[in-house]
Amino acid sequence: MLVDMVIDGVDVPEDGTTRVDRAGVLLARIADGDQGAFARLYDMLSPRVFGLILRVLVDRAQSEEVLQEVFLEVWQSASRFAPNKGQGRSWVLTIAHRRAVDRVRSSQASTDRDVRVGFRDLDVAHDGVAEQVELRIESEKVAAALSTLPDVQKEALTLAYYGGYSQSEIAALVGAPLGTIKTRTRDGLTRLRAAMGVTA
């Protein structure tokens, strides 16, 4: 027997086995311009989203700016959320991670320009520049290798290593059994190592 549940003011059919994607329900209402649903989504997800951004950026002021950018994008693009492709929370966290990484790249590009100009003016060699270039190349290799993985493996690894989620938290987020998440993570890491030519 189906029972109607009220989630954030929305009647949602619940059959006792299906997990209700509260963020997804709110995103559907946001897509229709519901400001109250947006406020509830913000209250529900902003602490987790801010934690993810802060973990990537470290700088609190920049993290607060990116948090605003993320929720502005959520408001503007909620209609692009596809419930059949994942959970609403994962969709928002993916936007947050992308925005944080973009900010890191932008800041790094600006820093690199300043470093190049400074060293050119000083006419001094500096090993730190080589280290920065090497780290950036390695980071780009990881990103490229990650993009070759199937979506479910990429999602599991992104949430684990960039989002800081445990495997049980990921299972709850994406609505999959814990054993499935462990398999996706293990297989994703194996493919990632192979793609990067890591043998050990």
C-alpha positions in Angstrom: 0.0 0.0 0.0 1.4 3.4 -1.0 1.6 6.1 1.6 1.9 9.7 0.8 4.7 11.5 2.6 5.0 15.2 2.9 8.5 16.3 2.3 9.2 20.1 2.5 5.6 20.7 1.7 5.5 18.3 -1.3 3.3 15.2 -1.3 5.7 12.3 -2.3 4.5 8.7 -2.8 6.6 6.3 -0.8 6.4 2.6 -1.2 8.6 1.7 1.8 11.5 0.6 -0.3 12.3 3.7 -2.5 14.6 6.3 -0.9 13.1 9.7 -1.4 15.6 12.2 -2.9 14.7 15.3 -0.8 17.2 17.5 -2.7 15.8 16.2 -6.0 12.2 17.1 -5.0 13.4 20.6 -4.0 15.3 21.0 -7.2 12.2 20.2 -9.2 10.3 23.0 -7.3 13.3 25.4 -7.7 13.1 24.8 -11.5 9.5 26.2 -11.3 10.8 29.3 -9.5 9.9 28.3 -5.9 12.0 30.5 -3.7 10.9 28.7 -0.5 12.2 25.4 -1.9 15.5 27.1 -2.7 15.8 28.4 0.8 15.2 24.9 2.2 17.7 23.4 -0.2 20.3 26.0 0.9 19.7 25.3 4.6 19.9 21.5 3.9 23.0 21.4 1.8 25.1 24.6 2.3 27.1 23.3 5.3 28.2 20.2 3.3 28.8 22.2 0.1 30.9 24.8 2.0 32.9 22.0 3.6 33.7 20.5 0.2 34.7 23.9 -1.3 36.8 24.8 1.8 38.6 21.4 1.5 39.6 22.3 -2.1 40.3 26.0 -1.7 41.5 26.2 2.0 40.9 30.0 1.9 37.7 30.8 3.8 36.8 34.1 2.0 37.2 32.5 -1.4 35.2 29.5 -0.3 32.3 31.8 0.8 32.4 33.5 -2.6 32.3 30.1 -4.4 29.5 28.9 -2.2 27.4 31.9 -3.4 28.3 31.1 -7.0 27.3 27.5 -6.6 23.8 28.3 -5.2 23.4 31.0 -7.9 24.1 28.3 -10.5 21.7 25.9 -8.7 18.9 28.5 -8.9 19.6 29.3 -12.5 20.1 25.7 -13.8 17.8 23.6 -11.5 15.8 22.6 -14.6 18.9 20.8 -15.9 18.9 18.3 -13.0 17.9 14.9 -14.3 16.6 12.7 -11.5 17.1 9.5 -13.5 20.9 10.2 -13.6 21.6 10.6 -9.9 20.6 12.2 -6.6 20.0 15.9 -6.2 22.6 16.2 -3.5 25.3 14.6 -5.7 24.3 17.0 -8.5 24.8 20.1 -6.3 28.1 18.7 -4.9 29.4 18.1 -8.4 28.7 21.8 -9.3 30.5 22.8 -6.1 33.5 20.7 -6.8 33.7 22.0 -10.4 33.4 25.6 -9.2 36.1 25.1 -6.6 38.5 23.5 -9.0 37.9 26.3 -11.5 38.7 28.9 -8.8 41.9 27.0 -7.9 42.9 27.0 -11.6 42.1 30.7 -12.0 44.1 31.6 -8.8 47.0 29.4 -9.9 47.1 30.9 -13.3 47.2 34.4 -11.8 49.9 33.3 -9.3 52.0 31.7 -12.1 51.8 34.9 -14.1 53.0 36.9 -11.1 55.8 34.4 -10.4 57.0 34.5 -14.1 57.0 38.3 -14.2 58.8 38.5 -10.8 61.5 36.0 -11.8 61.9 37.6 -15.2 62.4 41.0 -13.5 64.8 39.5 -10.9 66.5 37.3 -13.5 66.7 34.5 -10.8 66.1 30.8 -11.3 63.8 29.1 -8.8 63.2 25.4 -8.4 59.7 26.0 -6.9 58.4 27.0 -10.3 59.5 23.6 -11.7 57.7 21.9 -8.7 54.5 23.9 -9.4 54.6 22.9 -13.0 55.2 19.3 -12.1 52.3 19.3 -9.6 50.0 20.9 -12.1 50.9 18.4 -14.8 50.2 15.5 -12.4 46.9 17.1 -11.4 45.9 17.4 -15.1 46.8 13.7 -15.6 44.6 12.7 -12.8 41.7 14.8 -14.1 42.2 13.4 -17.6 42.3 9.8 -16.3 39.3 10.3 -14.1 37.3 11.5 -17.1 37.8 8.1 -18.8 36.1 6.2 -16.0 32.4 5.2 -16.2 30.2 7.8 -14.5 29.3 5.6 -11.5 33.0 5.0 -10.7 33.9 8.6 -11.3 31.1 9.7 -9.0 32.3 7.4 -6.2 35.9 8.5 -6.5 35.0 12.2 -6.7 32.8 12.1 -3.7 35.4 10.1 -1.7 38.5 12.0 -2.5 37.3 15.5 -3.3 34.2 15.5 -1.2 35.6 13.6 1.8 32.7 11.2 2.1 33.0 7.8 3.6 31.8 4.8 1.5 28.7 4.4 3.6 27.9 8.2 3.2 28.4 7.8 -0.6 26.0 4.8 -0.6 23.4 6.9 1.2 24.0 9.9 -1.1 23.6 8.0 -4.4 21.0 5.4 -3.1 23.2 2.3 -3.8 24.2 -0.6 -1.5 27.4 -0.2 0.4 28.9 -3.3 -1.4 28.2 -1.7 -4.8 30.0 1.5 -3.7 33.0 -0.5 -2.5 33.2 -2.3 -5.9 32.8 1.0 -7.8 35.6 2.6 -5.8 37.9 -0.4 -6.1 37.3 -0.9 -9.8 37.6 2.9 -10.4 41.0 3.0 -8.6 42.2 0.1 -10.6 41.2 1.7 -13.9 42.6 5.1 -12.7 46.0 3.5 -11.9 46.1 1.8 -15.3 45.1 5.0 -17.1 48.0 6.8 -15.4 50.5 4.0 -16.0 50.9 3.2 -12.3 51.9 -0.4 -11.9 52.0 -0.7 -8.1 
